[in-house]
Amino acid sequence: MKVIKLTLIVATSLLTLSACTNTPEECDPSIELNVFSKASCKMSGSYDKRIEQKEKILIDEKATNKELNAIYAQIQQQQKTVNASKAQKKAQLAKLNKSVNALTANLKQKAAGKSGLLKQIAEVEQQMQAVNNSTGSEMDKQLEIQRLQSKLSTLQQALGL
């Protein structure tokens, strides 16, 4: 009887001591543990600590995810604004192109027989084609077309229109 009591005391002592040695990382439920390790994890509270750690990590990750979603929404809004602005610039450029082409056609008609003026108008037309075929920004193209429009206005004045 004394031997059984002594064995139970020793076993309980060893179980209690081994319960103190397990960390929450060692008490991973996805890893197969022996009976003593499982009991040790349960008695030491390592399972509960592990759950608390994982819940904290989950809360932190959810907060990070929320921040990243907010940043993504801002980027999408900025992209919409840029696309709208870009479309507006293209429309303005097309309108300016149409205006310059109409002015060029009008000047050609009025300058009939005046080879010097026709040559200058042809040069402006070539420059217009070069600007329209260039890969520059819409703003750069718009500035260059406005410069060409100014040249055409000067030619218009030379014709007395």
PyMOL commands that set and color helices and strands:
alter all, ss='L'
color gray80, all
select helices_A, chain A and resi 2-21+35-44+46-110+115-133+138-159
alter helices_A, ss='H'
color red, helices_A
deselect
rebuild
show_as cartoon
